[in-house]
């Protein structure tokens, strides 16, 4: 006889004093409660640790910031439930979150359960992106599906053993680590079940294409290279090439033309079937023309 699933809520916090009290209040509005809630203070320099001490919830704390991947892995190992869920302290749940997850776990026994999520602008409160998924297409090829349809963590619950068996999050890179883990879980043969309703909301603090976001796209490109190098036999290379082109377009749109050199290098090293005449020309022009001026020029002539 199977015991009822238990779910731990795991929340890393770095300088989250603005959100901790509201997040704890938000937890009280859930129709069902998590079996365990654990925070991890990841070297915050604000008042986060003091607020966590007053929250009444279990917490761990580090004097040094080691990154969200490290923090989540510590939390996963410390949890006592058979399923684990990671959430960001500035994001929200639908009040039916645990009910929907429990129903899916009981009905499917899948290793990974996930629902839909919405990205909501912090200021306007409008939905800016609706993340929707297709169970039928996922079932055909989970690895390549998640490569082209990145899945975040706030709408996802993991079997703890399945998570630990792949050594959790990649701690070397601090962006796109959430999308990466689903690809590695798929490669490892884990099973996935999709709940076709919105169970989580990500609050977006919109700053446009900031330096931090460009840095994240650098991480994305590094992950894509890792997949080509280490997981080639599991991948549809046309999907990988399409994802590289998305990174390329971000670099061009943001005026980071010098970063196109990495894409040119990837094509050469891994013999990728991507057209690079345009980006090679932009890369060379950027040696002669400042990035801001070159960006204005390509917008005017619609390159």
N, C-alpha and C positions, 0 to 999 in steps of 0.2 A: 504493500500500500504506500502510495506516495504521500509525503508530508506536504503541507501547504507551503508555497514559495515564500521566502522572506526576502525583503529588499532593504538594502542599506543606501541611504542618501549620503553622498560624499562631496564635500564642497571645499575646494582650495580657495584661499583668499590672499590676495596681495593688494594692499592699500585699498581695501574695500569698505572703509568706515562709512561712506555715504550710503551704502546699501544694506548693511548687516541687519539693522533693526527692522527695516521694511521686509527683508527676506524672511526673517524669523516670524513676523506677523503673517506673511503670506503662507507659510507652512500651516498655520492654524486653520486656514480656510479650505484645506484639502478634505474631501469627503471621507477618505481613509488615510491613516497615518503610516508613515514609513516605520519599519521595524527598528531602525537604527539611524541616527543622524550624527555624522562626524564632520567637523570642520578641520582644516589645516591652515594655520597661519604661515604663509610662505615668506618669512622675512619682511613683513610689512614695516614701513617706517612711519605710518600714521597711527591712528587710535584703534586699529582693527583688533589687536590682541586684547585690549581692555574690554572692548565690546563683546568679544567672544567669551571672555571670562564671565561676563554678566548674563550671557544668553541662556545659561542653564543646559546647554548642549555639550556633549563631549567634544574635545578639541585637542589637536597636537599643535606644537609651535616650533618653528626653526628661527634662529637668529639671522640666517642667511637666505636670500632668495635663490632657489635652485631651479625655478621654472615649473610651469604647470604640469608637464609630463611627469617630472619627479614627484611633485606633490600628489598627483592622482595615484601614482603607483604605491606610494606610502599608504595612502588611504585605503586602497584596495586590499593590501596585505593585512591591514589592521581591522578590516570589517569582519563581522561575524555572521553575515547573511549568505544565502546561496546565490542571490542575485545582487548586483551592485548598479547604482546609477550615479553618474557624475553630473553636477550642475554648477553653473557659474552664479555667483552671488548677486549679480545684477540682472539675472534673467528670471522668467516666471514659468509656472506650471498651469495647465488647465486643472480645475478642481477635480476632474475625473481621472487624473493621471494614474494613480495607483489602481483604481478599479479596472481601467482598460488594460493596464500591464498585467495584472493578476489574471484577468480573463484570458489574455493571449498566452501567458505562460502555461496555464492549466490546459488550454485547448490544443496547444501545439508542441509544448516541451522544447521549443527552439532555444538555441544557445544565445541568440541575440534577438531582442524584441524592440521594434522601433515604430514610432508613429510619424505623423506629419508635424511640421513646425512652421511658424510664421516669424518673419523678421519685422519688427515694428520700430519705426523711427521714434526716438526718445522725445523729440519736441512736438512733432505733428500728431503723434499717436497713430499714424496711418501705417498700414501694412505695406512694406516696400518689396518684400519677396515672400512668396508662398512656396515652401519646400514640400513637394508632393512626390510620391514614389509609386512604382508599379510592381506589385508582387509577381505577376506573371513574367515580366522581363527580368526581374531579379532572379527568379528561379532558374531561368535559362542559363545564366552565366554571372554569378554573384561578383566575381573578381572584376570583370570588365564593366559590369553595371555600376559598381561603386567607384570605379575609376572616372567614369563620365558623369556620375550622379553623386557627388560627395555627400556623405552623411555626417552630421554633427553628433555631439554627445548629449545635448540637453533633452533630446527626444528619444533616447536610447537606453536600454537596460541590458546588462551583460550577465551571463552565467559567470560567477566568480572564477571557477576552475578554468573555463575556456579562456577567460581574460588572462589569467596568470600563466596558462600554458604557452602563450605566445610572448611572455615577458612584458605584458602591458604596453604602455606608451613608449614611443621612441623619445628618449630624454635628451638627445643631442640637438634636435631641432625644435624650436619653440613656437612653430606655427604650422598649420595643416596636420598636426599630429593626431587630431581627431578623425580627419578623413583617412589618414594612413592606417589607423588601427583596424578599420573595417575591411580594407583590402587584405591585410595580413590575416585577419580572422577568416575571411573567405578562402584564401589560399590554404589555410590550415584545415579546411573542410568543415567548418562550423555551419550550423543551420541558422536561417534568418526567418523571422515572421514580421510582416508589416501590418500595423493597425491603421486602417484608412480613416483616421480622424486626427484633428490637430490637438496634440497633448502638451505642447511646450511653446513658449514665446521667447524669442531672443530680442532684447532691447538694444537697438543699434544707436551708438553714439557717433553719428555721421560726421566724419571729418574729410570727406572726399578721398582722393587718392593721396593719402598722407605718406610720409616716409615709412611709417610703421607698416602700412598696407603693402607698399612696394617690397619691403623686407619680407613680408609674408609670401609674396609671389616668388621671391628668391627661394624661399623654403620649398614652395610647391615645385619649382623646377628641380631642386635638389632631390626631392622625393621621387619625381618622375625619372630622374637619372638612376636612382637606386632601383626602381622597379625594372628598368631596362636591363640593368647590370645583373641583378640578383634573381628576378622573377620572370625572365623573358619567356620561359616556356608556358607560363600561365596567362600571358597577355595577348590581346589582339593589338598588334603594333599600330594599326590605323587609329585605334582609340587613343593610344599614347601620343601619337603624332598630333591628333586633334587637340589634346589637352596642352601640348607644348605650344601649339598655335595660340591658344587662349592666353598663355603667359606672354607670348610674343606681343600680342595685341595690347596687353596692359602696359608693357614696357614702352611701346610706341606712343600710346595715348598719354602716358605720364611724362614723356620726354626723356626717358632713361635709355637713350639709344646705345650707350656704351655697354649696357647689359645684354644687348643682342649678340655680343661676341660669344657668350656662353651657348646660345642656341646654335650658332654657326659651328661651334666646336662639337656639340652633341651630334649634329648631322654628320660630321666627318668621322667621328670616332665610332658611332654606332650605325652608320650607313642608313640614316633615316630618310624616308621618302617625303621630305617636306621641301617646298620651294623657298629658296632663300635669296633670290636675286634682289628683291625689294629691301630686305633687312640688311643685306650686305652693303647695298648702296647707302642706306641710311647710316649704317655704322661708319662707313668711310666719310660721308658728308659731315658727320658729327666731329670728325677730327679737324675740320676746317671751319665749321659754323657752330656757334654756341647752341646748346640744347634748346633754350627758350626761343631763339630766333628760328631754329630749324623746325620746331614744333608749330610755330605760327605759319611758316611757309608750307608745310605739308597739309595743314588744315585749309589753307587758301586754295591750293591746287588739288586738294582732295586725293592725296596719294593713298 
